[in-house]
Amino acid sequence: MATCHITGFLSVIGGILGPFHNASLCVLLLVIVKYKKSDEYIRDKIEPFLHAVPWLIAFGWYIFSLVMGNINPNGGGSCHSTPYNPPHCYGMENGS
């Protein structure tokens, strides 16, 4: 199960971190081009958030998924943040 947690970690981090870093680059370009802020202002005021926020969201999502037990095999040889629904439990909530 440790291997599943490692692959789930890489999957969640890669799947969330990429789009959020892309959004950070878009915000950075917006600040540079439209608002014409100086390099010092960007380095001191904006850049720490552009690095910290994507990592915090990605790690928060992984930790939440791990605590809730949602890092499970998906049947394709890898593990992702998916709920655990074994096939023998379908219909059990109806009492059948």
VEXRO-523966 format. One record per residue (C-alpha): y, z, x; residue in three letters. Coordinates in nm, 3 decimals. Each point is the difference from the previous one (the first is absolute). Example, Ala and Ser with C-alpha at 12.3 -4.5 7.8 and 13.67 -1.06 7.14 Angstrom:
// VEXRO-523966
<yy: -0.450&zz: 0.780&xx: 1.230&rest: Ala>
<yy: 0.344&zz: -0.066&xx: 0.137&rest: Ser>
//
This chain:
// VEXRO-523966
<yy: 0.000&zz: 0.000&xx: 0.000&rest: Met>
<yy: 0.231&zz: 0.048&xx: 0.300&rest: Ala>
<yy: -0.016&zz: -0.374&xx: 0.071&rest: Thr>
<yy: 0.099&zz: -0.065&xx: -0.360&rest: Cys>
<yy: 0.298&zz: 0.232&xx: 0.035&rest: His>
<yy: 0.111&zz: -0.177&xx: 0.319&rest: Ile>
<yy: -0.025&zz: -0.344&xx: -0.158&rest: Thr>
<yy: 0.173&zz: 0.130&xx: -0.312&rest: Gly>
<yy: 0.277&zz: 0.141&xx: 0.219&rest: Phe>
<yy: 0.051&zz: -0.334&xx: 0.175&rest: Leu>
<yy: -0.012&zz: -0.186&xx: -0.330&rest: Ser>
<yy: 0.252&zz: 0.225&xx: -0.172&rest: Val>
<yy: 0.233&zz: 0.020&xx: 0.300&rest: Ile>
<yy: -0.013&zz: -0.376&xx: 0.060&rest: Gly>
<yy: 0.035&zz: -0.088&xx: -0.367&rest: Gly>
<yy: 0.298&zz: 0.224&xx: -0.061&rest: Ile>
<yy: 0.174&zz: 0.008&xx: 0.336&rest: Leu>
<yy: 0.034&zz: -0.379&xx: 0.032&rest: Gly>
<yy: 0.195&zz: -0.063&xx: -0.321&rest: Pro>
<yy: 0.220&zz: 0.307&xx: 0.049&rest: Phe>
<yy: 0.088&zz: -0.099&xx: 0.357&rest: His>
<yy: 0.084&zz: -0.346&xx: -0.128&rest: Asn>
<yy: 0.231&zz: 0.161&xx: -0.257&rest: Ala>
<yy: 0.156&zz: 0.207&xx: 0.280&rest: Ser>
<yy: 0.073&zz: -0.317&xx: 0.197&rest: Leu>
<yy: 0.161&zz: -0.151&xx: -0.309&rest: Cys>
<yy: 0.222&zz: 0.307&xx: -0.040&rest: Val>
<yy: 0.089&zz: -0.014&xx: 0.369&rest: Leu>
<yy: 0.104&zz: -0.365&xx: -0.025&rest: Leu>
<yy: 0.201&zz: 0.076&xx: -0.314&rest: Leu>
<yy: 0.189&zz: 0.275&xx: 0.182&rest: Val>
<yy: 0.063&zz: -0.221&xx: 0.303&rest: Ile>
<yy: 0.099&zz: -0.323&xx: -0.175&rest: Val>
<yy: 0.167&zz: 0.106&xx: -0.323&rest: Lys>
<yy: 0.150&zz: 0.338&xx: 0.085&rest: Tyr>
<yy: 0.066&zz: -0.078&xx: 0.370&rest: Lys>
<yy: -0.086&zz: 0.348&xx: 0.126&rest: Lys>
<yy: 0.011&zz: 0.073&xx: 0.372&rest: Ser>
<yy: -0.309&zz: 0.043&xx: 0.215&rest: Asp>
<yy: 0.085&zz: 0.365&xx: 0.054&rest: Glu>
<yy: 0.027&zz: 0.065&xx: -0.375&rest: Tyr>
<yy: -0.331&zz: -0.173&xx: -0.064&rest: Ile>
<yy: -0.175&zz: 0.184&xx: 0.284&rest: Arg>
<yy: 0.130&zz: 0.343&xx: -0.100&rest: Asp>
<yy: 0.016&zz: -0.012&xx: -0.382&rest: Lys>
<yy: -0.238&zz: -0.265&xx: -0.136&rest: Ile>
<yy: -0.277&zz: -0.073&xx: 0.247&rest: Glu>
<yy: -0.170&zz: 0.344&xx: -0.014&rest: Pro>
<yy: -0.050&zz: -0.043&xx: -0.374&rest: Phe>
<yy: -0.124&zz: -0.356&xx: 0.038&rest: Leu>
<yy: -0.275&zz: 0.127&xx: 0.232&rest: His>
<yy: -0.081&zz: 0.330&xx: -0.171&rest: Ala>
<yy: -0.019&zz: -0.102&xx: -0.366&rest: Val>
<yy: -0.280&zz: -0.262&xx: 0.032&rest: Pro>
<yy: -0.212&zz: 0.234&xx: 0.213&rest: Trp>
<yy: 0.053&zz: 0.294&xx: -0.236&rest: Leu>
<yy: -0.093&zz: -0.206&xx: -0.304&rest: Ile>
<yy: -0.310&zz: -0.144&xx: 0.169&rest: Ala>
<yy: -0.124&zz: 0.336&xx: 0.129&rest: Phe>
<yy: 0.083&zz: 0.168&xx: -0.330&rest: Gly>
<yy: -0.200&zz: -0.262&xx: -0.190&rest: Trp>
<yy: -0.298&zz: 0.040&xx: 0.236&rest: Tyr>
<yy: 0.004&zz: 0.380&xx: -0.012&rest: Ile>
<yy: 0.028&zz: -0.005&xx: -0.380&rest: Phe>
<yy: -0.288&zz: -0.247&xx: -0.024&rest: Ser>
<yy: -0.212&zz: 0.205&xx: 0.239&rest: Leu>
<yy: 0.065&zz: 0.328&xx: -0.181&rest: Val>
<yy: -0.071&zz: -0.155&xx: -0.340&rest: Met>
<yy: -0.326&zz: -0.151&xx: 0.133&rest: Gly>
<yy: 0.111&zz: -0.360&xx: -0.046&rest: Asn>
<yy: -0.098&zz: -0.134&xx: 0.344&rest: Ile>
<yy: -0.334&zz: -0.153&xx: -0.098&rest: Asn>
<yy: -0.218&zz: -0.300&xx: 0.087&rest: Pro>
<yy: 0.094&zz: -0.303&xx: -0.206&rest: Asn>
<yy: -0.340&zz: -0.170&xx: 0.021&rest: Gly>
<yy: 0.118&zz: -0.268&xx: 0.240&rest: Gly>
<yy: -0.069&zz: 0.189&xx: 0.322&rest: Gly>
<yy: 0.339&zz: 0.169&xx: 0.028&rest: Ser>
<yy: 0.177&zz: 0.298&xx: -0.147&rest: Cys>
<yy: 0.328&zz: 0.003&xx: -0.188&rest: His>
<yy: 0.200&zz: 0.226&xx: -0.224&rest: Ser>
<yy: -0.216&zz: -0.053&xx: -0.308&rest: Thr>
<yy: -0.121&zz: 0.247&xx: -0.262&rest: Pro>
<yy: -0.360&zz: 0.113&xx: 0.016&rest: Tyr>
<yy: -0.177&zz: -0.143&xx: -0.305&rest: Asn>
<yy: -0.373&zz: -0.030&xx: 0.062&rest: Pro>
<yy: -0.177&zz: -0.244&xx: -0.236&rest: Pro>
<yy: -0.230&zz: 0.265&xx: -0.145&rest: His>
<yy: 0.300&zz: 0.192&xx: -0.139&rest: Cys>
<yy: 0.139&zz: -0.279&xx: -0.220&rest: Tyr>
<yy: -0.011&zz: 0.099&xx: -0.366&rest: Gly>
<yy: -0.058&zz: 0.369&xx: 0.074&rest: Met>
<yy: 0.335&zz: 0.099&xx: -0.149&rest: Glu>
<yy: -0.125&zz: -0.131&xx: -0.334&rest: Asn>
<yy: -0.314&zz: 0.209&xx: 0.015&rest: Gly>
<yy: -0.234&zz: -0.300&xx: 0.027&rest: Ser>
//
